[in-house]
Amino acid sequence: MHKSNLMDMTEGRPMKLLFVFTLPLLIGNLFQQAYNLVDSMIVGKLLGANALAAVGATGSISFLFFSLCNGISSGGGIVTAQYYGARDYERVKRAIVNSAYIMAVSSIVTAVIAYRLVPSVLSWMGTPEEILPDAVTYMRMTSASVPLIAVYNYASSMQRALGDSRTPLYFLIVSCFLNVGLDLLFVGTFRMGVFGAALATMLSQLLAGVGSMIYAVRTNPFFRLSRSSLPFDRAITKAAVRMGLPLALQWSMIAVSTTALQTFTNSFGPVAVAAFTATSRLEQVVQQPFGSLSAALSTYASQNYGAGRKDRISAGFRDSFIAITVISAVMFLIMRLFGNTLVGLFVNEEAVIDLGAEALKITSLFYIFLGTIYVSRGVLNGVGDAFFSFINGVVEVAGRIGLPILLSLIPGVGVWAVWYTAGITWALAGLTCILRYVWWMRRNSGKTADGSDTTETKAI
């Protein structure tokens, strides 16, 4: 990669910039989701619905542990992008180095804590006894892989901050195909069960992370570090942690809320857990266009905020909202027309397929709110609005914990409360995000690009 592959997002049409930057992210995120989809399909088809439920039962708690690690280290990406937008290239290099220090410490600590707590947490969640041993095995392997996955997330975060969304994609595609092959080998041929599925993902992520890092060091001019860039920088680290901790808190609160919803789902038995796993995997795919656009907006907003171009931030939000409206409508139609076929990709049991297909008809009504969350989050995280992260997390916790209790009191709702909870929570969080975005824009609309306000919430 040459410097020409980096992207300055402070000039040019927002829609075009966001599209060019988002497309590699979307492809990469779809391949990333292929890890989960391949694991789920192979486990569900070859090992049965109980094995699929065991893998699915670990999803929310895995998200919690990854959130703690990735949230803290993500702050470095925001700081790096703001320095890049301000064209302070020496501090860009220092931010890259100090973000690596943060990533290494947070990932190792998270992995150790997660590995030790797995059996207790899964038992506390009420994981059904028939799937608990497999769930513990899969979750412990996932915990051990946290530092390996953090390497890739760090490398891709730094490259995205500099406007390069393509390089991480290449390594992710290769590792995804490797994951498919290893899944079939470990689960299908060697009969290693859920342990084999987790091992395949672990090795594939290791390849993506190490390969991406080596390539970045060899080819990216900002990764060619001088001795002066290597020392610990207290100011940059403080700024990165100040940005990252609210993100970690936000994602951790969301993870806690999804863990609570998973616990509620567990009370309905293995069929409900398997259906919830299948619909969750499908909706992770639905979220990829939203998530990719959100990541692009975060870089776009960070660079333009660093350059003092708040007018461009507003234009980027507007164009992105149009995009998520179209995507939501398309996904709504797909889920309602092909729900049975899609859930049937994961399991053979008719009871699970019927339950999952009906559930998709419920949640697809709320996709527009889900997209709104991602677009607002991308902009607000990019400009360093730390308090927004706390607000967003509180709303999602309140929704996923409080709504199941309220909905279960309504006669006839029963297991459907699981999916109504997900949709209504998206709606509440989406509306809250819009209100926060409007507040931030009004608060900053009267300030000039080179005014004194540029140091208010900015990391640099």
N, C-alpha and C positions, 0 to 999 in steps of 0.2 A: 504494500500500500504506500502511496505517496501522499504528500500533504494535500495534493489536489483532490484527494478522495474525502478530505474533511469538509464539513459544510458550515459556512457562516450563515446563520438563520436570521441575522439582523437586517438583511437586505433581500428584496425580491418578493414575489406574490406569496402570501401566506398559504393559500390552498395548494399551490404547486410544491412549495417547500415541504409542507406537511405530508403530501401524498408521496413524494419521492423518499422522504425519510421513513414514513410509516410502512411502506410496502415491504422492505426487507425485514422490519420488525414483525410484521404480520406473518410473513412466511416463516420466520424463525420461531415465533410463538406457537404457530400451528404445529411445527415440527416438535417443539418442546412438549406440547400437549399430546403429541403422538406417543411419547413415553408412557403417559398415564393410560391412553386409550389402548395401546398395544398390551400393556400389563393387564389391564382389565379384561380385554377381549380374550387373550390367551388363558388367563387364569379362570375366567368365567366359563369358557367353552371346554377347556381341558380338565379343569379341577372342580367345576360346579359352582352353584350359586352361593354356597357357604364360604368357599374360598374367596369369591368375589366380594362378599359381604365383609370378610376379614380384612381384605385390602382396603375397602371403602371405609371401614370403621376407623382407620388410622388417619384419614385425610385431614380432618379438622385439627387434630392435635399436631400433625406434621406441619400444617400451615402455621400453627402457633410458634413452634420452635424456629422455623425458617423466618418468620416475621421478625422475631427478636434479633436475629443475625442480620438479615438483609436490610431491615429498616435502619439500623445504626450505620451500616456501611453505605447505604444509599445517599446519606447526607453528603458524602464525599463527591458523588456525581453532580449534585446540585451546585456545590461550591466550585467544582472544576468548570462546569458550564458557565457559571457567572464570571469567573476569571477569564475564560475564553472569549465571552461576549465583550468584556471590557478590554480585551487584547493585552492582558497582563500575562505574558507567556512564561515568565520565570515562575510566577506563582502557580500557573497551571501545572508545571512539573512538580512543584512541592506538594500540591494538592493530590496528585497521582500517587506520590510516595507515601504521604501520611494516610491516605485512604487505604492503602495496602496494609499499613500497620493496624488500622482499626478493623479491617476485614479479618486479618489473621487472628487477632485476639478474640473478637466477638464470635467467630465461627467455632473456634476450639472450645471456648467456654460453653457455648450453646450445645455443642455435640456431647460433651461430657455430662452436662446436666440432663439433657434429653434422654440419653442412653440409660441413666440410672433411674429415671422416673417412669419409664415406659410401663412396666407392669402395674404399678400403683395407679397411674392415671387411667389406663384402659379399664381397670377394674372399677374405679370410681365412676367412670362413665356408664357403667352398666352394660358393658359389651357382653352379648350373649355367650354363655359358657361354651357352646359348640364351636364358636369361631375365635375364642380368646387366644388359644395357643398360636394359631397362625397370625393373628393380629399382632401379638407381642413380637414374634419373629420378624415380621415385615417392618414393624415400627422401629425395632432396634437396628436393623440394617439401614433404614432411612436416616436414623439419628447419626450413625457412624459416617454417613456420606455427606453430612452438612459442610465440613471444610472443603470437600472436593467440589461440591456444587457452588460454594461461595467463591471459589477461584474463577469459575466461568462468569458468575454474576458480577464479580468485581471487574474483570477484564471488559465485559460487554458494557458495563455501566460507564467506565472511563472512556471507552471508544465512542459511545453514544453522546457523552457530554461534549466531545469534540466534533460531533456531527457525522460520525461514521457509524451507520447502522448496518453496513454490509458485511464487514469482516467477521463479526461473531456468527452471522448466519451460516457462512460456509462450513465452519467447524461443527455447528449444531446439526446441519443436514447429514454430515458424515456420521456423527455420533448416533443420530436417530436410526439410520440404517443398521449401524452396528447393534443398537439396542434390539431391533427386530430379530436379527440373526441370533443374538445371544439368548433372547427370550425363548425362541423356538428350540435352541440347543439345550438350555438349562431346564426348562419346564417340560418341553415336549419330548426330547430325547433322553436326557439324564434323569428326568422325573424328580427334580429338586424342589418341586412345590413352590410356595410363595417365597421361600428363601432364594430360589433361582431367579424369580422375577425381579426381586429387589437387587440381587447381585448384578443382573444384566443392566439395570438402570444405573447402578453405582459406577460400574466400569465405563459405561458410555458417557456419563457426565464427567468422569475423570479425563477422558480423551478430549472432550470439548473444552474443558477448562485449561488444561496444560497446553494444548495446541494453540488456543487463542492467545494465551499469555506469551508463549514463545514467539509467535508471529508478530504480536504487537511490539515486543521488545526489539525484534530484528528490523522492523519496517516502519513503525510509527515514529515520526521525528520527536514527538513529545514524550515518548518512552525512552529516548536516548538521553539518559540522565547523567548529569555532571555530579561531581563530589558535593558541590554546594546544595544540590537538591535533596540529598539523602538524610540530613539530620532531622530529628524530630522538631516540628514546628508547632509551638503551643497555640498560636493564634489560629492557624489553619485547622488544626485538630479540634480546637474548641468550636470553631464555626461549623465544621462538619458534624460534630456530635450534636451541636445545638439544632442543626437541621435534621439529623438522623434520628435522634431520640423521639421526637414527636411522631415521626413516621413509624418507628418501631412500636410506639405506644398505640398508634392508630391501628396498625395491622394486627398487633397482639390482642387488642380489644375485639376486633372483628373475628380473630381466630377463637377467642374465648366464647364469643357469641355463637359461632358455627359449631364449636364443641358442645355447647349447651343444646343446640338444635339436634346434633348427632345423638346426644344422650336421650333426648325426647324421642327421636326416631327409633333408637334401640328398644324402647319399651313396647314397640309394635311387632317385634320379632324379626327373624332373618329375611323373610320375604320383603318386608318394608325396607329393611336396611339395604338389601340388594337392589331394589327399585330406586331408592334414594341415591345409591352409589352410581347406578347407570345414568340417572337424570343429571346428577352432579357432574359426571364426566362429560356429558353432552353439553351442558351449559358452560363448562369450562371452555369448550370450543367456541360457543356463542360469544363468550366474553373476549376472545382473542382480538377481534377487530377493535373493540372498545379499549382493551388494554394496550394494544399497539399504538393506537392514536393517543392514548393518555401519556405513554412514554415519550412519544414524539412531541406532544404539547409541553411536557415538562422540560425537555431540552430547549424547545423553541422559546418558552416563557423565560427560562433561566438566562439564555443568551440575550434576549431582548431586554430583560430587566437589568442585566449587567450593563447593557448599552444605553439604558434609560429610555427605551422605545415602548412605552406603555400603550400607545395607540395601536401598535402591531399585535400586542397581546390580545386586545379586544377583537381585532379582525380575525385572529387565529381561532379564538373561542367560537365566534359566529360561524365560520366555515365548518368547524368541527361538529357543531351541533346539527347542522344540516346533514352531515355525513352519518351521524349516529341515528338520526330519524329514519333515513332510508334503510340502513342496516337492520334496525329493529323491525321494520315492516317486513323485510324479506325473511328474517329468522322466525318471525311469528307465523308466517304462512308455512314454512318448512316444518316446523314442529307440529302444527295442527294437521298437516296432510300426511306426514311420514313418521309420526311418533312411534307407531308399533314397529315399523321396520328398523328405526334407529335403535330403540331399546333392545330389539332382537339381535343386534350385533354383539351384545354382551352376554346374553344368557339364552338358554333354550326353554326355561320354565315359563309356561303360559301365564301363570299367576303374576309373576314378576313383570312380564312384558305388558300385560293389560294395566297393571297398577302404574307402571312408569309412563305409559303413553297418555293416560288420563292426567297424570301429574304435569306433564309437559304442556297440556292445554291450559293449565292454571298459570304456570309461571311465565309462559310466553306472552301473556297479557301485560306483563310488567317490564318487558325488555327496554322500553324507551327510558324508564327511570334508571335502569341499570347503566345504560349508556351515558345518561346525564351525570351519574356519579363519577364515571371515569373521566369524562371531559373536564368537569369542574376540578376534580382532584389533580389532573395533569397541570392545569394552569396554576392553581393555588399552591401546590407543592413546589412548582418551578420558581415561583416568586418568594418562596420561603415563608408562607403564612402558616406558622407553626400551630397556632391555636385552632385553625381549621381541622387539623388532624385529630385533635382531641374531641372537637365537636362531632366529627364524622364517626369516630369510634364509639362515642357514647350513644349516638342514635342507633347504630347497628346492634350494640349490646342490648339496649332497651327493647328493640324490636324482636330480636331472636330469643330473648329470655322471657319477655313479658307476653308476647303474642301467643305462644303455644298454650300458656296458662289460660288466657282469655278465650281463645278459639276452642279449646277443649271443653269449655263450659256450654258451648252451643250444641244442641242436640243434632246428631247426624253428621257432624263435621269429622270426628274421628281422626283417622290417619291423614286425611287431606289437610289437616292443620299444619303438617310439616311443610307442604308446598305453598299454602296460603301465607304462612309466616315468612318464607323467603321472599315472595313477591311484594307483600305489604311493606316489609323492611326495606326493600329496594326503593319503593315509592317514598317512604318517609325520609330516607337518606338522600335520595335524589333531590327532593324539594328543599331540604336543608342545604345541600351543596349549592343550589342555584341562588338561594338567599344570601349565602356567604359570599359567593362570587360577585353578586350585585353590590353588596356592601363594600367589598374590597375595591371594586372599580370606581364607585362613587367617592370613596375616601381618597383615591389616588388620581382621580380624573383631572383635577385642577393643577396638578404639579408638573413642572416642566421636566424634560429629559435630563437636563443637567442641573436640576435644583438640588437643594440640600436634603430633600427627602430620600435620595437614593441610598442613603446609609441606614435608613430606618429598620428595614427588615432584611436587607441584603447581607450576605455572609462576608462580603469583601470590603 
